[in-house]
Amino acid sequence: MPFFSFQQIIHSYKNDAALHQKIWRMAWPPMVSNITTPLLGLVDTAVVGHLGTATHLGAVAIGASIFSFLFWAFGFLRMGSTGLTAQALGQGDDRRVRELLLQSILMGVFIGLMLILFRQPIIDLAIRLMAPSADVEPWARLYCEARIYSAPAVLAGYALMGWFFGVQYSKGPLWMLLIINIANMILDYAAVYGLGMASDGVAWATVIAHYIGVTVAAVLAWHKLKGFKGHVPLKALAKWREYMALIRVNRYLFVRTILLLLVMLFFTAQGARQGDSILAANAVLLTFLMIISNGLDGFAFSVEALCGEYYGRKDKASFQKVLRLSTYWACFAALILVFVFWLFGNQIIGLLTSVESVREDAALYLPWLIVFPLLGIWSFMLDGVFIGTTSVKQMQNTMIVCVIGVFFPVWYVTQGLGNHGLWLSQALLFIARGVTLYWCYLQNMKKGVWFSDTHKAGSSEPN
């Protein structure tokens, strides 16, 4: 990914207008859906926030955090489905496209049912780790005991989202998430103010909303399947060996996701050790990271789907062109975020908290977040390449190197810098992820790992 000028972008748009438009058709729906997703948590908070006690608000906050971490650990269901489906699309293998949809959904439902089966030890451990107050704990537990029943719908939804991106139907996830959020808003109000429930009502509203959303997504997928020929034999769904391609991809993505969760938990814990004000300030600034991720993920999804398709076709020129053009637009979006954070960062902090000490601490560390869009964009885009090519073992291995070899050592030697050392560790983790993935990218292109005559798409994984 060489450096480029705006003149190159304009020249590129004139020559490749159709591909630019294809990238944007893939990018804007997930951007919009990412923006709507935080509304679910905001509505939950707003509804219980007017019950006259902080107990229910704390219960919802703790419960929502637990399930954000729990479900995110299985985010590989989305990423693995995207890469394999995009490759099958590029190869013109309609039967495989159909098969991957059904296999991914069944895998998500199975994992969800296992979470329900083992719900008691999972909830006990989560509550113990979160350590809520004596007043909040029973309501948080009640929330968790209801919310766990959304697991099959949430994880099947991940699989559907991945498949939608793989077949380049990015409006599918948009509709699914919009339906979930709208249903959740209505059901929240009905449960709390209509039925007189509290945090437990909010949890059941979220559960029902997810089942409504995944049902809508399944209907959309059914209609989308009409464009693909053939049928899927029952043996492809009944025999576990038929799932090996998905399992091989997903096991590496699972380890990678766990490492990211470990970094996030460690980051939060170290902030807490520095005091409540620093903990709260970091929580506010992590909202900026969420904005960065939501703003750039759309282009990363474009890379996953389109690079996966061209990888399946063995079209090296188009593969490289998609990465280059998507990076142009992602860099443009990153620069916009830099200027927004630079000009309005303190105002955003003010919207997120009214506590003066937290505002002051957040403003002190804001410069780190101003540069983060430019530091993180490279890893986001390269993640898309490696997901699209299902070279996920390299993603796992580079993450291991970056977390163990960069993040933790940098934090250890910069403890004297306090919270600045913690943010420096996070910044260097972004840089290390981009550098290591780019090195792997260059090696794979140089050695013909992805585009040699003997290498079949999705059939092997470079070391």
C-alpha positions in Angstrom: 0.0 0.0 0.0 2.2 2.8 -1.2 1.8 6.5 -0.4 -0.5 8.4 -2.7 -1.7 11.9 -3.5 -5.2 13.3 -4.1 -4.3 13.7 -7.8 -3.8 9.9 -7.9 -7.2 9.4 -6.2 -8.9 11.7 -8.8 -7.1 9.9 -11.7 -8.1 6.5 -10.2 -11.7 7.5 -9.9 -11.9 8.5 -13.6 -10.4 5.2 -14.6 -12.1 2.9 -12.2 -15.4 4.6 -11.4 -17.4 1.4 -11.4 -15.1 -0.3 -8.9 -15.1 2.8 -6.7 -18.9 2.7 -6.7 -18.9 -1.0 -5.9 -16.7 -0.3 -2.9 -19.0 2.4 -1.6 -22.1 0.2 -2.2 -20.4 -2.3 0.1 -19.1 0.3 2.6 -22.0 2.6 3.5 -24.6 0.1 4.8 -22.3 -1.3 7.6 -21.3 2.3 8.4 -24.9 3.2 9.0 -25.7 -0.1 10.9 -22.6 0.5 13.1 -23.9 3.9 13.9 -27.3 2.5 14.9 -25.9 -0.3 17.0 -25.0 1.8 20.1 -28.6 3.0 20.1 -29.6 -0.3 21.6 -27.5 0.3 24.7 -28.6 3.9 24.9 -32.3 3.0 24.8 -31.8 0.4 27.5 -30.0 3.0 29.6 -32.6 5.7 29.0 -35.6 3.5 29.8 -34.2 2.2 33.1 -32.6 5.5 33.9 -36.1 7.0 34.6 -37.1 4.3 37.2 -35.9 6.5 40.0 -33.1 4.3 41.3 -29.5 3.7 40.1 -29.8 0.0 41.0 -31.5 -1.1 37.7 -29.3 1.2 35.7 -26.2 -0.5 37.2 -27.7 -3.9 36.6 -28.3 -3.2 32.9 -24.8 -1.7 32.5 -23.1 -4.7 34.1 -25.3 -7.2 32.2 -24.8 -5.5 28.9 -21.1 -5.4 29.4 -21.0 -9.1 30.2 -22.8 -10.1 27.0 -20.9 -7.7 24.9 -17.7 -9.6 25.9 -19.3 -13.0 25.8 -20.8 -12.7 22.3 -17.8 -10.8 20.9 -15.7 -13.9 21.7 -17.6 -15.7 19.0 -17.3 -12.9 16.4 -15.4 -15.4 14.3 -18.8 -16.7 13.1 -19.1 -13.4 11.1 -15.5 -13.2 9.8 -15.1 -16.8 8.9 -18.3 -16.9 7.0 -17.5 -13.8 5.0 -14.1 -15.0 3.7 -15.2 -18.5 2.7 -18.4 -17.3 1.1 -16.6 -14.5 -0.9 -14.2 -17.1 -2.3 -17.0 -19.5 -3.2 -18.7 -16.6 -5.0 -15.6 -15.7 -6.9 -15.2 -19.4 -7.9 -18.8 -19.5 -9.1 -19.5 -22.4 -6.7 -23.2 -21.8 -6.0 -23.6 -25.0 -4.0 -20.8 -24.0 -1.7 -22.3 -20.5 -1.2 -25.6 -22.2 -0.1 -23.8 -24.7 2.1 -21.7 -22.1 4.0 -24.9 -20.2 4.9 -26.6 -23.2 6.4 -23.4 -24.5 8.1 -22.6 -21.2 9.6 -26.1 -20.7 11.0 -26.2 -24.2 12.5 -22.8 -23.6 14.1 -24.0 -20.4 15.6 -27.2 -21.9 16.9 -25.2 -24.9 18.4 -22.8 -22.6 20.2 -25.7 -20.5 21.4 -27.5 -23.6 22.8 -24.3 -24.7 24.6 -24.1 -21.3 26.2 -27.7 -21.7 27.4 -27.0 -25.2 28.7 -24.0 -24.0 30.7 -25.5 -20.7 31.6 -25.3 -21.1 35.4 -21.5 -21.4 35.7 -21.0 -18.7 33.0 -23.3 -16.2 34.8 -21.8 -17.1 38.2 -18.2 -16.5 36.9 -19.2 -13.3 35.1 -21.0 -11.8 38.1 -18.1 -12.7 40.4 -15.6 -11.0 38.0 -17.7 -7.9 37.7 -18.2 -7.7 41.5 -21.4 -5.5 41.6 -22.7 -4.1 44.8 -25.1 -6.1 47.0 -28.1 -4.0 45.8 -27.2 -4.4 42.1 -26.1 -8.1 42.0 -29.6 -9.7 42.2 -30.9 -7.5 39.4 -27.8 -8.0 37.3 -28.1 -11.8 37.7 -31.8 -11.6 36.7 -30.8 -9.6 33.6 -28.2 -12.2 32.7 -30.5 -15.1 33.3 -32.9 -13.7 30.7 -30.4 -12.3 28.2 -28.5 -15.6 27.8 -31.5 -16.9 25.9 -30.7 -14.5 23.0 -27.4 -16.4 22.4 -28.7 -18.6 19.5 -30.3 -15.6 17.7 -27.2 -13.4 18.2 -24.7 -16.0 17.0 -26.9 -17.1 14.1 -27.1 -13.4 13.3 -23.3 -13.1 13.2 -23.3 -16.0 10.7 -26.0 -14.4 8.5 -24.1 -11.0 8.6 -20.9 -12.7 7.5 -22.7 -14.5 4.6 -24.4 -11.3 3.5 -21.1 -9.6 3.3 -19.6 -12.5 1.5 -22.2 -12.4 -1.3 -21.9 -8.6 -1.3 -25.4 -7.9 0.0 -24.4 -5.4 2.6 -27.9 -4.1 3.0 -28.9 -7.4 4.7 -27.0 -6.6 7.9 -28.3 -3.0 7.8 -31.9 -4.2 7.7 -31.3 -6.8 10.4 -29.7 -4.4 12.8 -32.3 -1.7 12.2 -35.1 -4.1 12.9 -33.4 -5.3 16.1 -32.9 -1.7 17.3 -36.4 -0.5 16.5 -38.0 -3.6 18.0 -35.8 -3.2 21.1 -36.9 0.4 21.6 -40.6 -0.5 21.4 -40.3 -3.6 23.6 -38.2 -1.8 26.2 -40.9 0.8 26.7 -43.7 -1.8 26.7 -41.9 -4.1 29.2 -40.9 -1.3 31.7 -43.8 1.1 31.4 -46.5 -1.3 30.2 -45.9 -4.4 32.2 -44.2 -2.8 35.2 -40.9 -4.7 34.8 -37.4 -3.4 35.5 -34.0 -4.5 34.3 -35.3 -8.0 33.7 -37.9 -6.5 31.2 -35.1 -4.7 29.4 -33.3 -8.0 29.0 -36.3 -9.9 27.7 -37.0 -7.0 25.3 -33.5 -7.4 23.9 -33.9 -11.2 23.6 -37.2 -10.9 21.6 -35.7 -8.1 19.5 -32.8 -10.4 18.4 -35.1 -13.2 17.5 -37.2 -10.8 15.4 -34.1 -9.4 13.7 -32.6 -12.8 12.9 -36.0 -14.0 11.5 -36.0 -11.0 9.1 -32.4 -11.7 8.2 -33.3 -15.4 7.5 -36.1 -14.3 5.2 -33.8 -12.0 3.3 -31.2 -14.7 3.0 -33.9 -17.1 1.6 -34.7 -14.6 -1.1 -31.1 -14.0 -1.8 -30.5 -17.8 -2.2 -32.8 -17.8 -5.2 -30.0 -16.3 -7.2 -27.8 -19.3 -6.5 -28.3 -22.6 -8.2 -28.2 -26.1 -6.8 -29.1 -27.6 -3.4 -27.2 -28.7 -0.3 -27.2 -32.4 0.5 -28.3 -33.2 4.1 -25.0 -35.0 4.7 -23.2 -31.6 4.4 -25.2 -30.5 7.4 -25.3 -33.7 9.4 -21.6 -34.8 9.3 -19.1 -32.8 11.4 -16.3 -33.4 8.9 -18.2 -31.2 6.4 -17.7 -28.3 8.8 -13.9 -28.6 8.9 -13.2 -25.7 6.6 -15.3 -23.4 8.9 -13.7 -24.9 12.0 -10.2 -24.5 10.7 -10.8 -20.8 9.9 -12.8 -20.1 13.0 -10.4 -21.6 15.5 -7.7 -19.1 14.6 -10.1 -16.2 14.6 -11.3 -17.3 18.1 -7.7 -17.1 19.5 -7.2 -13.7 17.9 -10.5 -12.4 19.4 -9.6 -13.7 22.8 -6.3 -11.9 22.7 -8.1 -8.6 21.8 -10.5 -9.2 24.7 -7.5 -9.8 27.0 -5.9 -6.5 25.9 -9.2 -4.6 26.5 -9.8 -6.1 29.9 -6.2 -5.5 30.9 -6.4 -1.9 29.7 -9.6 -1.3 31.7 -8.1 -2.9 34.8 -4.9 -0.9 34.7 -7.0 2.3 34.3 -8.9 1.3 37.4 -5.7 1.0 39.4 -4.9 4.6 38.7 -8.2 5.8 40.2 -11.9 6.2 39.5 -11.3 9.4 37.5 -8.8 7.8 35.2 -11.0 4.8 34.8 -13.9 7.0 33.8 -11.8 9.1 31.5 -10.5 6.0 29.7 -14.1 4.8 29.3 -15.0 8.1 27.7 -12.0 7.9 25.3 -12.8 4.4 24.4 -15.9 5.8 22.8 -13.6 7.6 20.4 -12.1 4.2 19.5 -15.6 2.9 18.8 -16.3 5.8 16.5 -13.0 5.1 14.7 -13.9 1.4 14.3 -17.5 2.2 13.2 -16.2 4.8 10.7 -13.6 2.6 9.0 -15.1 -0.8 9.3 -17.3 -0.3 6.2 -14.2 -0.1 4.0 -12.6 -3.1 5.8 -15.8 -5.1 5.0 -15.5 -4.0 1.3 -12.0 -5.4 1.3 -13.1 -8.7 2.9 -15.8 -9.3 0.4 -14.2 -8.0 -2.8 -10.7 -9.3 -2.2 -12.2 -12.6 -1.2 -14.1 -12.7 -4.5 -11.1 -11.8 -6.6 -9.0 -14.3 -4.6 -11.5 -17.0 -5.4 -11.3 -16.0 -9.1 -7.5 -15.8 -9.0 -7.6 -12.3 -10.3 -4.5 -10.7 -8.8 -4.8 -7.4 -10.5 -8.3 -6.7 -9.3 -7.4 -8.0 -5.9 -4.7 -5.4 -5.5 -6.8 -2.7 -7.1 -9.6 -3.2 -4.6 -7.2 -3.0 -1.7 -5.6 0.2 -3.1 -8.9 2.0 -3.8 -10.5 1.0 -0.5 -7.5 2.3 1.3 -7.8 5.6 -0.6 -11.3 6.1 0.8 -10.4 4.8 4.3 -7.5 7.2 4.5 -9.8 10.0 3.5 -12.3 9.0 6.2 -9.5 8.7 8.8 -8.3 12.2 8.0 -11.9 13.5 8.5 -12.0 11.8 11.9 -8.6 13.3 12.9 -9.9 16.8 12.1 -13.2 16.2 13.9 -11.4 14.9 17.0 -8.9 17.8 16.9 -11.5 20.5 16.5 -14.4 19.1 18.5 -12.8 16.5 20.8 -13.4 18.4 24.0 -17.0 19.1 23.0 -17.5 15.4 22.4 -16.0 14.7 25.8 -18.4 17.2 27.3 -21.4 15.4 25.7 -20.2 12.1 27.2 -19.7 13.2 30.8 -20.6 16.2 33.0 -18.0 15.3 35.7 -15.4 18.0 35.6 -12.5 15.9 36.9 -13.2 13.2 34.3 -13.4 15.9 31.6 -10.0 17.3 32.5 -8.4 13.8 32.6 -10.0 12.9 29.3 -8.8 16.1 27.7 -5.3 15.4 28.9 -5.2 12.1 27.0 -7.3 13.2 24.0 -4.2 13.7 21.7 -3.7 10.0 21.6 -7.2 9.5 20.2 -6.7 12.3 17.6 -3.9 10.3 15.9 -5.5 6.9 16.4 -7.4 6.9 13.1 -4.2 7.2 11.1 -2.5 4.5 13.3 -5.3 2.0 13.1 -6.4 2.2 9.5 -3.7 0.0 8.2 -4.5 -3.0 10.5 -8.2 -2.6 9.7 -7.7 -2.8 6.0 -5.2 -5.6 6.2 -7.5 -7.5 8.5 -9.9 -7.4 5.6 -7.4 -8.9 3.2 -6.5 -11.8 5.5 -10.2 -12.5 6.3 -11.1 -12.4 2.6 -8.3 -14.9 1.8 -9.0 -16.8 5.0 -5.3 -16.5 5.9 -6.4 -16.4 9.5 -3.5 -18.4 11.0 -1.3 -15.5 10.1 -3.8 -13.1 11.7 -3.6 -15.2 14.9 0.2 -15.4 14.8 0.8 -11.7 14.2 -1.7 -10.9 17.0 0.2 -13.2 19.4 3.5 -11.4 18.4 1.9 -8.0 18.8 0.2 -8.6 22.1 3.0 -10.5 23.8 5.9 -8.9 22.1 4.7 -5.3 21.9 1.7 -4.3 24.0 2.7 -5.9 27.3 6.4 -5.2 27.2 5.8 -1.5 26.3 3.3 -1.2 29.1 5.8 -2.8 31.5 8.6 -0.4 30.7 6.4 2.7 30.6 4.5 2.2 33.9 6.3 5.3 35.1 4.3 7.4 32.5 1.0 6.4 34.1 -2.0 6.5 31.8 0.2 7.9 29.0 2.1 4.7 29.1 -1.1 2.7 28.8 -2.2 4.7 25.7 1.3 4.5 24.2 1.0 0.7 24.5 -2.3 0.7 22.7 -1.0 3.0 20.0 2.1 0.8 19.4 -0.2 -2.3 19.3 -2.1 -0.7 16.4 1.2 0.1 14.6 2.6 -3.4 15.2 -0.5 -5.0 13.9 -0.3 -3.0 10.7 3.4 -3.6 10.2 3.3 -7.4 10.9 0.3 -7.9 8.7 1.8 -5.9 5.9 5.0 -7.9 6.1 2.9 -11.1 5.8 1.0 -9.5 2.9 4.3 -8.7 1.0 5.6 -12.2 1.6 2.4 -13.9 0.4 2.4 -11.8 -2.8 6.1 -12.3 -3.4 6.1 -16.0 -2.9 2.9 -16.6 -4.8 1.1 -18.0 -1.8 -2.3 -16.5 -2.9 -1.9 -16.3 -6.6 0.2 -19.3 -7.8 -1.1 -21.9 -10.2 -0.9 -24.7 -7.6 -2.5 -22.9 -4.6 -6.3 -23.5 -4.4 -8.3 -20.7 -2.7 -9.2 -21.7 0.9 -7.3 -25.0 0.7 -4.3 -24.2 2.7 -3.0 -21.7 5.2 0.5 -20.1 5.0 2.6 -20.4 8.1 
